[in-house]
Amino acid sequence: MNFEHEILLAYHTRDDDPIGGDGKGWVTNFYRFLSTLVEQVSGKPVVIKLVNEGDSHIDLYNNSSVLVPILSKNFLSNPTLINGVNLFASSARENNTLQMDGLSRLFKVIKFPIDVDEYLPDYSDILSYDFYQIDSLTGEPQEFRRFFGNEAERSYWMKMVDMAYDIHQIQKKLKEFTTSNPAPAAEFPRDKTIYLANSGVDMIIQRDIVKRELIRHGYKVLPDQSLPKEIHALESVVKKDLESCCISIHLIGEDYGYSPRGSELSVVDIQNKIASDYTMLMHEKNKSGETSDKFSRLIWLSPDLKNVSERQKIFIEDLKTDAATLDEAEVLQIPLQELKSIIREELVTGGRFKAKEVQQDNQLPDEGNIIYLICDQLDLKASEPMADFLKRKGYNVVTSMFSGELMDLRYLHQENLRRCDASLIYFGKSSEDWIRTKLQDLLKAPGFGRTKPMRATAIFAEDKSKLQNQNIQLTRTMVLGGESFAPEHLEPFLTKLKN
């Protein structure tokens, strides 16, 4: 199977009207940038053939290994260009090469939001490459008119790099297919397959960053096709994809997301609910010994949430409550760079499913009345009198650590929860989100390997009015407090611990 053209770039001439001061159009710039990046990725010169509505020769489409149509209102309303896409796809399908191992020879570039599926319904399952940005203030889509700058570098260029990489990959697969002994399709093991759920429009850049890093480290990322727009078909595809994965990752921002036909819930919400149900199913199967395959969920909340709608607030609270009931689910509200470290650690070490030894000076005692005193760094100084009092009473006190690698601190926290006899949370200057997270950790202690219930759990709150959290009852945590610590405040806690 020999092709005259490596890459065919199809466009409507009106989409290449001059922009800016250099007289070059959108398509001309795209062509120039794509040529450079594909050449850098492949390590050899690349020839991209341009075709517009004035070219209708069948051989242009039949003799190209890859088709990149710049889809716009002008393009999709032109019969000649639509016919060219169909000719290319028909030829590729005859050879069973339109889609290979999750990649497609048809690269749908969307210059500005438009319902492409209305014009090209036969290719709705093929992923698109969205080359536009969403205005953070108005939520309105905007065409890229400037190709250099902070926003462009984060969105336009990341998408362009991904596309160049994917073009190189599909051309390699196509070359293997055409040899006399084509290489078998790569089988991705379950522990190398990740479900990265779709996100709202404000998290598209962050999702692309995570996806690109996972792929570069050799992981397969699902979904690898566009999700159906109808609820029942969507649910079926999501469930099938999850069965191939060892973990699902959900990035949550301010945008709730769009709703598929037949549902009032957004795609973001639906994927999370299905992943939650699947996590519970796998938990039960592991518990009964039916399978040893592990599955977990990481839910990332953007630390920069500001303009959140009431619906999104409810969704986020439901996420936190749901995650608190599942040992295999964790909600994180940390910088994206830290999230990437945690994802990597989860995949490399087995995360919460494998104990990690952390060597440090303040090791947990092997036996005795171990009290884990948990506090935020803001309350470290204020909690010191409490720690000193407990030590004088003869208890082994271990405290929260704040220096060291993020992953080490996280696993040390889990190890403390696994082995302590009692936990005591000091709640002073920290936020309600912080105390909610710590209470969720108490609920998840069995997931960290804890085999027996804690003898006592308590919160010492400087201001009890800040405690409005249902997990207090779920964890049977007693609430103690006062404006400043006094030994008599801990009497109920120590009495329960002794008994």
Beta strands, then each sheet from edge to edge (+ up, - down):
strand 1: 5-10
strand 2: 48-51
strand 3: 64-71
strand 4: 99-100
strand 5: 103-104
strand 6: 108-110
strand 7: 128-130
strand 8: 132-134
strand 9: 141-143
strand 10: 193-196
strand 11: 220-222
strand 12: 247-252
strand 13: 296-301
strand 14: 329-332
strand 15: 370-375
strand 16: 396-399
strand 17: 422-427
strand 18: 456-461
strand 19: 478-481
sheet 1: 2+ 1+ 3+ 6+ 7+
sheet 2: 4+ 5-
sheet 3: 8+ 9-
sheet 4: 11+ 10+ 12+ 13+ 14+
sheet 5: 16+ 15+ 17+ 18+ 19+
end
